[in-house]
Each structure stands twice: as structure tokens, then as C-alpha cells.
Amino acid sequence: MSTAVIAEPVTARDPFFDNTKYLAILLVVCGHLIENQRDAPIAHALYFCVYVFHMPLFIVLTGYLSRKFTFGAGKARKLISTLAVPYVIFELAYSLPRLFLYGKFELSLLEPYYLTWFLMSLFLWRLSTPVWQQLRWPLLVAVVLSLVTGMSKLLDELSMNRTFGLLPFYVLGLMLKPEHFQWLRRPYMRLAGACVLGLGLATALLVHAAVPTEWIRWRLSNTEIGVDDLTGTAIRLGLLPSIGLGLVAATLLCTPPVRKLFHWAVEPRMSWAFTPLRKPS
């Protein structure tokens, strides 16, 4: 997935966001590479762990970088050139192998194939951006839509299940401000991030065999996965606050007691190892 898909023109590039996008793209690629190796328990656990958060991360970042999207002519052109045209090109590219191998040419621009669902969903999310920015409680509305739509088998056209299911992450990104990301730049957050990732991987090793993979793909309704709406809504709601739980955990790890406890590892005092600095003459 090209970084141009989620990049917004800015006056100065921020390495923090460039590196985050690069990490998210790597996770997308690695997730697909190990998809066919899921017979091995470790591979399946890694797949489960990556899929729980890699697309939510990607979509939150996309929402944040879409905050300035409007219906102006310049934005409309960018929407067409970076999403609509690549979508048509990749849909066509996916259709050609089937033509050569099976002699059938099938092209449905309304029903995304394979990875193109993200381009379709992002196109619709970006179009809806001004609406979310006018609502008093946009995240609450997005969560309700995600839960309600999970109770019905939506049309495959326009990638409706994923578009609505993952919508809260996009809206969350729209609500974030630069000062929120300043927290993530602190040295203590490196320790917090390592702890959260380690905890996530340990949890995945414990539960991956018992949880249907479709929950982390966001593409089927509750009934199609095999649960009733009450259970499905509870599970989907549990998946949606996972980022919130991560933020809470990270915040707790940044509190003064934790910082004091791990100061020796995060910001060790190394003055004893260096000669005194000489003042310039």
C-alpha cells in the first residue's frame, strides 16, 4: 500500500509520522506474508496479534492526516488521483491473472477485490470527513454505527462491512490533535510501547486458537461469524476500545512512580562515565 494513499501535503514533513506510516505498511505486508503459514501455532498467533492493531493504527493515522479535507476543487482532484484512479488500476490488475488463467474477465468496480477494499473505504471516509467535524459527539456516533451495522449482512459492494466496522478508528484520527502525539515522543513512551506490544503478543499466544480470525478482519456480520447479536456486539465493542486500553496503559506507565522506577533504564545518569565538559575559552 503506497504511503501516498494516506499522505497529506504539508509544508514540512515530520519524520515521526513518516516512520509510523512505514511501520504500519511493514505490518500490512508481513501480515499477508504469514497468512498462508497459519497452520503453525506461532505463525497464527503472530498473524492474530498483527491483525488486531495494524489496520486500526493505519486508519487512525489516516484520519489524523485527513483533518483538513474539504470539498474544495483541489481536494477533490487529489481524492480522484490518489484513491479513485489507483483503485481502478489495481482492480484491473487483479482481474488480468484470472483472465489469463481461467479465460474469464471479471471486473466489478463496486465490489473491491483483495487489498483494494482499503482504497474504497478510505474514499468514502474522506468524503464523510466534513460531516464528522460538524457533529458534537462524532466518535460516539461512529461507534454506534459500527455496532449496529455488525448486526446485519451488508452488501459486498463498497466494502460496506469494513467501511462501517472500522469507521470509529478513522473518526478517532480526525479528533486527534498535534499535542496528543507529543506524548508519544517522550522517552517513557518507548518503554510503554514495548510493554503494550509484549502484553499483546502474550495475549495472542493464549487466545488465538479460540478466537475466530474473522473478528479481526471486520468483513462479516455477527451471524456470518456464528454468534448472536448480543455476543457479537460485545466482542466488537471490546475490539473497538482496545486502542483506548492501550492509551490508558501507556499513560499509567508514564506516571511519576513508574518513571522513577525505570529511570535507570530509560534515562540513565551517565555523568560518571564521562570527563567533565570544558568551557570554551
URRA-V164676 format. One line per field, one symbol per residue. ss: DSSP state (H for helix, E for strand, - for the rest). phi: phi as a letter, one per 20 degrees, with the letter a starting at -180 (. if undefined). psi: psi as a letter, one per 20 degrees, with the letter a starting at -180 (. if undefined). A space follows every 50 residues. Layout:
ss: ???
phi: ???
psi: ???
This chain:
ss: --HHH---------HHHHHHHHHHHHHHHHHHH-HHH---HHHHHHHHHH HHHHHHHHHHHHHH--------HHHHHHHHHHHHHHHHHHHHHHHHHHHH HH-----------HHHHHHHHHHHHHHHHHHH-----HHHHHHHHHHHH- ------HHHHHHHHH-HHHHHHHHH--HHHHHHH--HHHHHHHHHHHHHH HHHHHHH-----HHHH-----HHHH---HHHHHHHHHHHH-HHHHHHHHH HHH--HHHHHHHHHHH----HHH--------
phi: .ffffdedfcfcfdggfffffffffffffffffefedffegfffffgfff ffcffgfgfgfffffdfefceffffffffffdcffgffffffffffgfff edmcdcccfedgdlffgfffffgffffeggfffeefcfffffffffffff eceeffgmlfffgffeggfffgffefcgffffffefgfffffffffffff fffffedffedgfffedmdcfgffeocffffffffffffffgffffffff fffefggffffdgfeecfedffecfgfefff
psi: pqihhjpqprhpqohghghggggggghgghghhjhjjihpgghhgggggg hhiggggghghgggijhjpajrgghgghhghiggghggghgghhhghhgh hijpopooiinqpciihhggghghghhighghiiqhmhhggggggggghi iqorqhqjlgghghgjghhghghhiqrhhhihhiiqhhhgggghgggggg ggghhhihhipphhhjikiqrgghhkrrhggggggghhhgjhhghggggh ghijqgggghhjhhhgmqojhiiqqqpppp.
